[in-house]
Amino acid sequence: MPQDQAAVTAALRLEYSNGPTEGTNTKIKLLERQMYCRARFPPLRQRILLN
């Protein structure tokens, strides 16, 4: 799409990557799903710190 052209061009030209951040988000979401989405902040925080 034409409105996405600038973003795609920048993504291909720049060396910046948010891969580590996305990996952390994916890991946290996986842990939350393993806890059957009943994870409130304290138990989820404890589980993240233990991993």
PDB file of N, CA, C and O in Angstrom, chain B, residues numbered from 101:
ATOM      1  N   MET B 101       0.841  -1.174   0.000  1.00  0.00           N
ATOM      2  CA  MET B 101       0.000   0.000   0.000  1.00  0.00           C
ATOM      3  C   MET B 101       0.891   1.244   0.000  1.00  0.00           C
ATOM      4  O   MET B 101       1.948   1.247   0.630  1.00  0.00           O
ATOM      5  N   PRO B 102       0.489   2.254  -0.673  1.00  0.00           N
ATOM      6  CA  PRO B 102       1.333   3.451  -0.769  1.00  0.00           C
ATOM      7  C   PRO B 102       1.605   4.116   0.583  1.00  0.00           C
ATOM      8  O   PRO B 102       2.700   4.643   0.784  1.00  0.00           O
ATOM      9  N   GLN B 103       0.664   4.109   1.499  1.00  0.00           N
ATOM     10  CA  GLN B 103       0.882   4.772   2.785  1.00  0.00           C
ATOM     11  C   GLN B 103       1.895   4.020   3.652  1.00  0.00           C
ATOM     12  O   GLN B 103       2.425   4.588   4.607  1.00  0.00           O
ATOM     13  N   ASP B 104       2.169   2.762   3.335  1.00  0.00           N
ATOM     14  CA  ASP B 104       3.141   1.969   4.092  1.00  0.00           C
ATOM     15  C   ASP B 104       4.539   2.008   3.480  1.00  0.00           C
ATOM     16  O   ASP B 104       5.477   1.453   4.054  1.00  0.00           O
ATOM     17  N   GLN B 105       4.687   2.637   2.356  1.00  0.00           N
ATOM     18  CA  GLN B 105       5.964   2.612   1.657  1.00  0.00           C
ATOM     19  C   GLN B 105       7.093   3.224   2.489  1.00  0.00           C
ATOM     20  O   GLN B 105       8.197   2.681   2.513  1.00  0.00           O
ATOM     21  N   ALA B 106       6.838   4.330   3.161  1.00  0.00           N
ATOM     22  CA  ALA B 106       7.883   4.971   3.970  1.00  0.00           C
ATOM     23  C   ALA B 106       8.319   4.056   5.110  1.00  0.00           C
ATOM     24  O   ALA B 106       9.511   3.966   5.405  1.00  0.00           O
ATOM     25  N   ALA B 107       7.380   3.384   5.748  1.00  0.00           N
ATOM     26  CA  ALA B 107       7.712   2.488   6.858  1.00  0.00           C
ATOM     27  C   ALA B 107       8.522   1.292   6.364  1.00  0.00           C
ATOM     28  O   ALA B 107       9.489   0.891   7.013  1.00  0.00           O
ATOM     29  N   VAL B 108       8.143   0.729   5.240  1.00  0.00           N
ATOM     30  CA  VAL B 108       8.866  -0.419   4.689  1.00  0.00           C
ATOM     31  C   VAL B 108      10.273  -0.011   4.272  1.00  0.00           C
ATOM     32  O   VAL B 108      11.231  -0.743   4.519  1.00  0.00           O
ATOM     33  N   THR B 109      10.401   1.143   3.647  1.00  0.00           N
ATOM     34  CA  THR B 109      11.712   1.632   3.229  1.00  0.00           C
ATOM     35  C   THR B 109      12.617   1.850   4.445  1.00  0.00           C
ATOM     36  O   THR B 109      13.788   1.472   4.426  1.00  0.00           O
ATOM     37  N   ALA B 110      12.076   2.456   5.494  1.00  0.00           N
ATOM     38  CA  ALA B 110      12.860   2.688   6.708  1.00  0.00           C
ATOM     39  C   ALA B 110      13.256   1.367   7.360  1.00  0.00           C
ATOM     40  O   ALA B 110      14.375   1.237   7.857  1.00  0.00           O
ATOM     41  N   ALA B 111      12.368   0.398   7.366  1.00  0.00           N
ATOM     42  CA  ALA B 111      12.666  -0.899   7.974  1.00  0.00           C
ATOM     43  C   ALA B 111      13.789  -1.614   7.242  1.00  0.00           C
ATOM     44  O   ALA B 111      14.599  -2.300   7.866  1.00  0.00           O
ATOM     45  N   LEU B 112      13.845  -1.462   5.936  1.00  0.00           N
ATOM     46  CA  LEU B 112      14.893  -2.121   5.162  1.00  0.00           C
ATOM     47  C   LEU B 112      16.218  -1.370   5.215  1.00  0.00           C
ATOM     48  O   LEU B 112      17.277  -1.978   5.060  1.00  0.00           O
ATOM     49  N   ARG B 113      16.174  -0.088   5.427  1.00  0.00           N
ATOM     50  CA  ARG B 113      17.380   0.727   5.384  1.00  0.00           C
ATOM     51  C   ARG B 113      18.063   0.855   6.748  1.00  0.00           C
ATOM     52  O   ARG B 113      19.291   0.901   6.817  1.00  0.00           O
ATOM     53  N   LEU B 114      17.292   0.912   7.819  1.00  0.00           N
ATOM     54  CA  LEU B 114      17.874   1.134   9.148  1.00  0.00           C
ATOM     55  C   LEU B 114      18.311  -0.178   9.782  1.00  0.00           C
ATOM     56  O   LEU B 114      17.777  -1.242   9.469  1.00  0.00           O
ATOM     57  N   GLU B 115      19.285  -0.089  10.673  1.00  0.00           N
ATOM     58  CA  GLU B 115      19.793  -1.276  11.351  1.00  0.00           C
ATOM     59  C   GLU B 115      19.060  -1.549  12.657  1.00  0.00           C
ATOM     60  O   GLU B 115      19.338  -2.545  13.325  1.00  0.00           O
ATOM     61  N   TYR B 116      18.134  -0.684  13.025  1.00  0.00           N
ATOM     62  CA  TYR B 116      17.403  -0.827  14.283  1.00  0.00           C
ATOM     63  C   TYR B 116      16.484  -2.038  14.217  1.00  0.00           C
ATOM     64  O   TYR B 116      15.825  -2.273  13.204  1.00  0.00           O
ATOM     65  N   SER B 117      16.441  -2.805  15.303  1.00  0.00           N
ATOM     66  CA  SER B 117      15.561  -3.960  15.371  1.00  0.00           C
ATOM     67  C   SER B 117      14.900  -4.005  16.740  1.00  0.00           C
ATOM     68  O   SER B 117      15.561  -3.777  17.754  1.00  0.00           O
ATOM     69  N   ASN B 118      13.613  -4.293  16.781  1.00  0.00           N
ATOM     70  CA  ASN B 118      12.919  -4.443  18.055  1.00  0.00           C
ATOM     71  C   ASN B 118      12.666  -5.922  18.339  1.00  0.00           C
ATOM     72  O   ASN B 118      11.743  -6.263  19.079  1.00  0.00           O
ATOM     73  N   GLY B 119      13.476  -6.793  17.760  1.00  0.00           N
ATOM     74  CA  GLY B 119      13.345  -8.230  17.964  1.00  0.00           C
ATOM     75  C   GLY B 119      13.431  -8.662  19.415  1.00  0.00           C
ATOM     76  O   GLY B 119      12.590  -9.440  19.865  1.00  0.00           O
ATOM     77  N   PRO B 120      14.434  -8.178  20.178  1.00  0.00           N
ATOM     78  CA  PRO B 120      14.511  -8.580  21.590  1.00  0.00           C
ATOM     79  C   PRO B 120      13.277  -8.169  22.389  1.00  0.00           C
ATOM     80  O   PRO B 120      12.816  -8.919  23.249  1.00  0.00           O
ATOM     81  N   THR B 121      12.747  -6.994  22.111  1.00  0.00           N
ATOM     82  CA  THR B 121      11.544  -6.529  22.816  1.00  0.00           C
ATOM     83  C   THR B 121      10.360  -7.410  22.459  1.00  0.00           C
ATOM     84  O   THR B 121       9.591  -7.794  23.340  1.00  0.00           O
ATOM     85  N   GLU B 122      10.201  -7.735  21.191  1.00  0.00           N
ATOM     86  CA  GLU B 122       9.094  -8.587  20.772  1.00  0.00           C
ATOM     87  C   GLU B 122       9.234  -9.985  21.359  1.00  0.00           C
ATOM     88  O   GLU B 122       8.236 -10.614  21.712  1.00  0.00           O
ATOM     89  N   GLY B 123      10.460 -10.470  21.464  1.00  0.00           N
ATOM     90  CA  GLY B 123      10.679 -11.780  22.065  1.00  0.00           C
ATOM     91  C   GLY B 123      10.272 -11.806  23.524  1.00  0.00           C
ATOM     92  O   GLY B 123       9.690 -12.785  23.993  1.00  0.00           O
ATOM     93  N   THR B 124      10.574 -10.730  24.249  1.00  0.00           N
ATOM     94  CA  THR B 124      10.178 -10.637  25.656  1.00  0.00           C
ATOM     95  C   THR B 124       8.667 -10.592  25.780  1.00  0.00           C
ATOM     96  O   THR B 124       8.099 -11.263  26.641  1.00  0.00           O
ATOM     97  N   ASN B 125       8.006  -9.813  24.934  1.00  0.00           N
ATOM     98  CA  ASN B 125       6.538  -9.743  24.971  1.00  0.00           C
ATOM     99  C   ASN B 125       5.922 -11.102  24.683  1.00  0.00           C
ATOM    100  O   ASN B 125       4.958 -11.495  25.340  1.00  0.00           O
ATOM    101  N   THR B 126       6.463 -11.819  23.717  1.00  0.00           N
ATOM    102  CA  THR B 126       5.941 -13.141  23.375  1.00  0.00           C
ATOM    103  C   THR B 126       6.106 -14.106  24.547  1.00  0.00           C
ATOM    104  O   THR B 126       5.211 -14.900  24.834  1.00  0.00           O
ATOM    105  N   LYS B 127       7.255 -14.033  25.222  1.00  0.00           N
ATOM    106  CA  LYS B 127       7.505 -14.907  26.368  1.00  0.00           C
ATOM    107  C   LYS B 127       6.516 -14.625  27.499  1.00  0.00           C
ATOM    108  O   LYS B 127       5.991 -15.557  28.108  1.00  0.00           O
ATOM    109  N   ILE B 128       6.261 -13.352  27.781  1.00  0.00           N
ATOM    110  CA  ILE B 128       5.319 -12.983  28.844  1.00  0.00           C
ATOM    111  C   ILE B 128       3.910 -13.445  28.488  1.00  0.00           C
ATOM    112  O   ILE B 128       3.198 -13.962  29.349  1.00  0.00           O
ATOM    113  N   LYS B 129       3.500 -13.271  27.247  1.00  0.00           N
ATOM    114  CA  LYS B 129       2.170 -13.724  26.825  1.00  0.00           C
ATOM    115  C   LYS B 129       2.043 -15.234  26.933  1.00  0.00           C
ATOM    116  O   LYS B 129       0.981 -15.740  27.298  1.00  0.00           O
ATOM    117  N   LEU B 130       3.113 -15.966  26.620  1.00  0.00           N
ATOM    118  CA  LEU B 130       3.087 -17.416  26.742  1.00  0.00           C
ATOM    119  C   LEU B 130       2.910 -17.825  28.204  1.00  0.00           C
ATOM    120  O   LEU B 130       2.111 -18.709  28.511  1.00  0.00           O
ATOM    121  N   LEU B 131       3.652 -17.183  29.100  1.00  0.00           N
ATOM    122  CA  LEU B 131       3.520 -17.490  30.518  1.00  0.00           C
ATOM    123  C   LEU B 131       2.107 -17.191  31.022  1.00  0.00           C
ATOM    124  O   LEU B 131       1.550 -17.946  31.818  1.00  0.00           O
ATOM    125  N   GLU B 132       1.543 -16.098  30.555  1.00  0.00           N
ATOM    126  CA  GLU B 132       0.191 -15.734  30.970  1.00  0.00           C
ATOM    127  C   GLU B 132      -0.824 -16.760  30.462  1.00  0.00           C
ATOM    128  O   GLU B 132      -1.749 -17.129  31.186  1.00  0.00           O
ATOM    129  N   ARG B 133      -0.654 -17.214  29.231  1.00  0.00           N
ATOM    130  CA  ARG B 133      -1.570 -18.226  28.696  1.00  0.00           C
ATOM    131  C   ARG B 133      -1.437 -19.542  29.448  1.00  0.00           C
ATOM    132  O   ARG B 133      -2.426 -20.247  29.648  1.00  0.00           O
ATOM    133  N   GLN B 134      -0.212 -19.880  29.869  1.00  0.00           N
ATOM    134  CA  GLN B 134      -0.014 -21.109  30.624  1.00  0.00           C
ATOM    135  C   GLN B 134      -0.707 -21.052  31.981  1.00  0.00           C
ATOM    136  O   GLN B 134      -1.033 -22.086  32.564  1.00  0.00           O
ATOM    137  N   MET B 135      -0.927 -19.848  32.475  1.00  0.00           N
ATOM    138  CA  MET B 135      -1.614 -19.674  33.754  1.00  0.00           C
ATOM    139  C   MET B 135      -3.115 -19.494  33.516  1.00  0.00           C
ATOM    140  O   MET B 135      -3.828 -19.025  34.404  1.00  0.00           O
ATOM    141  N   TYR B 136      -3.592 -19.857  32.342  1.00  0.00           N
ATOM    142  CA  TYR B 136      -5.009 -19.818  31.977  1.00  0.00           C
ATOM    143  C   TYR B 136      -5.598 -18.424  32.085  1.00  0.00           C
ATOM    144  O   TYR B 136      -6.767 -18.272  32.439  1.00  0.00           O
ATOM    145  N   CYS B 137      -4.813 -17.411  31.786  1.00  0.00           N
ATOM    146  CA  CYS B 137      -5.241 -16.007  31.777  1.00  0.00           C
ATOM    147  C   CYS B 137      -5.802 -15.552  33.114  1.00  0.00           C
ATOM    148  O   CYS B 137      -6.494 -14.535  33.176  1.00  0.00           O
ATOM    149  N   ARG B 138      -5.522 -16.274  34.169  1.00  0.00           N
ATOM    150  CA  ARG B 138      -5.962 -15.859  35.496  1.00  0.00           C
ATOM    151  C   ARG B 138      -4.847 -15.144  36.232  1.00  0.00           C
ATOM    152  O   ARG B 138      -4.956 -14.853  37.423  1.00  0.00           O
ATOM    153  N   ALA B 139      -3.775 -14.865  35.511  1.00  0.00           N
ATOM    154  CA  ALA B 139      -2.597 -14.282  36.151  1.00  0.00           C
ATOM    155  C   ALA B 139      -2.830 -12.803  36.404  1.00  0.00           C
ATOM    156  O   ALA B 139      -2.948 -12.011  35.470  1.00  0.00           O
ATOM    157  N   ARG B 140      -2.893 -12.451  37.645  1.00  0.00           N
ATOM    158  CA  ARG B 140      -2.875 -11.049  38.015  1.00  0.00           C
ATOM    159  C   ARG B 140      -1.415 -10.649  38.127  1.00  0.00           C
ATOM    160  O   ARG B 140      -0.529 -11.483  37.941  1.00  0.00           O
ATOM    161  N   PHE B 141      -1.159  -9.412  38.421  1.00  0.00           N
ATOM    162  CA  PHE B 141       0.218  -8.939  38.365  1.00  0.00           C
ATOM    163  C   PHE B 141       1.175  -9.650  39.326  1.00  0.00           C
ATOM    164  O   PHE B 141       2.242 -10.070  38.880  1.00  0.00           O
ATOM    165  N   PRO B 142       0.859  -9.813  40.627  1.00  0.00           N
ATOM    166  CA  PRO B 142       1.856 -10.426  41.524  1.00  0.00           C
ATOM    167  C   PRO B 142       2.286 -11.854  41.127  1.00  0.00           C
ATOM    168  O   PRO B 142       3.487 -12.115  41.065  1.00  0.00           O
ATOM    169  N   PRO B 143       1.352 -12.787  40.856  1.00  0.00           N
ATOM    170  CA  PRO B 143       1.837 -14.121  40.473  1.00  0.00           C
ATOM    171  C   PRO B 143       2.529 -14.140  39.109  1.00  0.00           C
ATOM    172  O   PRO B 143       3.482 -14.891  38.903  1.00  0.00           O
ATOM    173  N   LEU B 144       2.051 -13.323  38.192  1.00  0.00           N
ATOM    174  CA  LEU B 144       2.687 -13.263  36.879  1.00  0.00           C
ATOM    175  C   LEU B 144       4.098 -12.690  37.007  1.00  0.00           C
ATOM    176  O   LEU B 144       5.029 -13.191  36.376  1.00  0.00           O
ATOM    177  N   ARG B 145       4.264 -11.646  37.817  1.00  0.00           N
ATOM    178  CA  ARG B 145       5.575 -11.055  38.042  1.00  0.00           C
ATOM    179  C   ARG B 145       6.520 -12.082  38.652  1.00  0.00           C
ATOM    180  O   ARG B 145       7.677 -12.178  38.242  1.00  0.00           O
ATOM    181  N   GLN B 146       6.046 -12.842  39.615  1.00  0.00           N
ATOM    182  CA  GLN B 146       6.874 -13.849  40.255  1.00  0.00           C
ATOM    183  C   GLN B 146       7.309 -14.903  39.244  1.00  0.00           C
ATOM    184  O   GLN B 146       8.466 -15.324  39.243  1.00  0.00           O
ATOM    185  N   ARG B 147       6.404 -15.324  38.399  1.00  0.00           N
ATOM    186  CA  ARG B 147       6.730 -16.351  37.408  1.00  0.00           C
ATOM    187  C   ARG B 147       7.733 -15.836  36.376  1.00  0.00           C
ATOM    188  O   ARG B 147       8.622 -16.569  35.942  1.00  0.00           O
ATOM    189  N   ILE B 148       7.581 -14.568  35.990  1.00  0.00           N
ATOM    190  CA  ILE B 148       8.511 -13.977  35.024  1.00  0.00           C
ATOM    191  C   ILE B 148       9.903 -13.872  35.640  1.00  0.00           C
ATOM    192  O   ILE B 148      10.901 -14.158  34.978  1.00  0.00           O
ATOM    193  N   LEU B 149       9.968 -13.464  36.902  1.00  0.00           N
ATOM    194  CA  LEU B 149      11.272 -13.331  37.548  1.00  0.00           C
ATOM    195  C   LEU B 149      11.961 -14.674  37.753  1.00  0.00           C
ATOM    196  O   LEU B 149      13.191 -14.737  37.767  1.00  0.00           O
ATOM    197  N   LEU B 150      11.197 -15.741  37.913  1.00  0.00           N
ATOM    198  CA  LEU B 150      11.781 -17.060  38.102  1.00  0.00           C
ATOM    199  C   LEU B 150      12.263 -17.685  36.790  1.00  0.00           C
ATOM    200  O   LEU B 150      13.084 -18.602  36.808  1.00  0.00           O
ATOM    201  N   ASN B 151      11.764 -17.202  35.667  1.00  0.00           N
ATOM    202  CA  ASN B 151      12.198 -17.739  34.367  1.00  0.00           C
ATOM    203  C   ASN B 151      13.395 -17.042  33.828  1.00  0.00           C
ATOM    204  O   ASN B 151      13.874 -17.383  32.747  1.00  0.00           O
TER     205      ASN B 151
END
